[in-house]
Amino acid sequence: MENFYMFVIMCVLLILLPGPDTAIATKNTLSVGRTGGFQTMFGTCCALLIHTTAAVVGLSAIIVKSAIVFSIFKYVGAVYLVYLGVKTLWALRSRKITPEITTESKYEGKSCFKQGFLTNLLNPKVAVFFLTFLPQFVHSGSDTFIPFLTMGITYTLLTAVWFLFYIYLLNQISAFMKKPKTQRIMEGFTGTILIGFGVKLALEKAQH
């Protein structure tokens, strides 16, 4: 592996860019609470570890090179994101917004984990990222098993650190976030963003 520190810097910059994972974490933190945000983060990180394993054994290359497989992942992921966005907007419309966020139930926690996990796992762009970004930091012709594994775990850990900070920050300003008007605006915003990400993913073209 070469330029590991440059790899870490690039990962931090990429992780800070808002995406579907951030939108899901925001939605669940605001609607369920800090525990919901952490459940979402854990689901996202588990999916990243699966992407790492796929990259190590070469499965991601199949997704990237096969237009059919890529399209299947793309459209399933897009539909799921749109579903979450519509569900968020519908819940915003159908329920009464109370001054306090409701207490998380055991089912909500499982749902938050599932949403974080599926949002990341069903995004073929993550597979494309691993197969196009990671090789840039490996010596040509060298064995990629250990370098890919190290970089994948590093990216996952950096993602976890960022979400821990982000969720903690949201929780710290929870008094402001729990205001009915603020909650309504944020849930409407994140629901719209999720639909937007779903449409964008559906229009994504396979790379060969």
QUIBELNOR-V799368 format. One record per pair of residues at least 12 apart in sequence whose ideal C-beta (glycine too) atoms are under 6 Angstrom apart, sorted by sequence separation. I is the first residue (numbers start at 1). J is the second residue. D is the distance in Angstrom with one decimal. If there is no record, write none. Layout:
i/j/d
I/J/D
I/J/D
This chain:
i/j/d
25/37/5.5
28/40/4.6
134/148/5.6
25/40/4.8
24/40/5.6
134/151/5.2
21/44/5.0
80/118/5.9
80/122/5.7
77/122/3.4
76/122/5.4
77/123/5.0
74/124/5.1
73/124/4.1
70/124/5.3
20/81/5.8
27/88/5.9
63/124/5.8
63/127/4.6
64/128/5.5
60/127/4.1
64/131/5.1
33/101/5.7
36/104/5.7
35/104/5.3
39/109/5.0
43/113/4.1
47/117/5.0
60/130/5.4
61/131/5.7
33/104/5.5
42/113/6.0
46/117/5.6
60/131/4.8
32/104/4.8
40/112/4.7
44/116/4.3
39/112/3.8
43/116/3.0
47/120/3.7
39/113/4.5
43/117/3.5
47/121/4.0
51/126/5.2
55/130/4.2
32/108/5.2
36/112/4.4
40/116/3.7
44/120/4.8
101/178/5.8
100/178/5.9
51/130/5.5
128/207/6.0
97/180/4.4
28/112/4.5
97/183/5.7
97/184/5.4
56/145/5.9
24/115/5.4
24/116/5.7
56/148/4.9
55/148/5.3
56/149/5.4
24/119/5.1
92/187/4.8
92/188/5.8
20/119/5.1
21/120/5.7
88/187/5.8
52/152/2.8
89/191/4.0
88/191/3.4
85/191/4.7
49/156/5.8
48/156/4.3
85/194/3.3
84/194/5.1
85/195/3.5
45/156/5.2
81/194/5.3
82/195/5.2
45/160/5.2
81/197/5.2
82/198/3.7
81/198/3.3
78/198/4.6
41/163/4.0
78/201/4.3
77/201/5.6
78/202/3.7
74/201/6.0
7/137/4.7
37/167/3.7
74/204/5.9
3/137/5.6
2/137/6.0
1/137/5.9
70/206/4.1
1/138/6.0
34/171/4.4
25/163/5.8
29/167/5.3
67/206/4.7
29/170/4.8
15/158/5.8
11/155/5.2
15/159/5.5
1/147/4.2
11/158/5.2
15/162/5.1
30/177/5.7
30/186/5.4
27/190/4.4
26/190/5.3
23/190/5.2
23/193/4.8
23/194/5.3
20/197/4.5
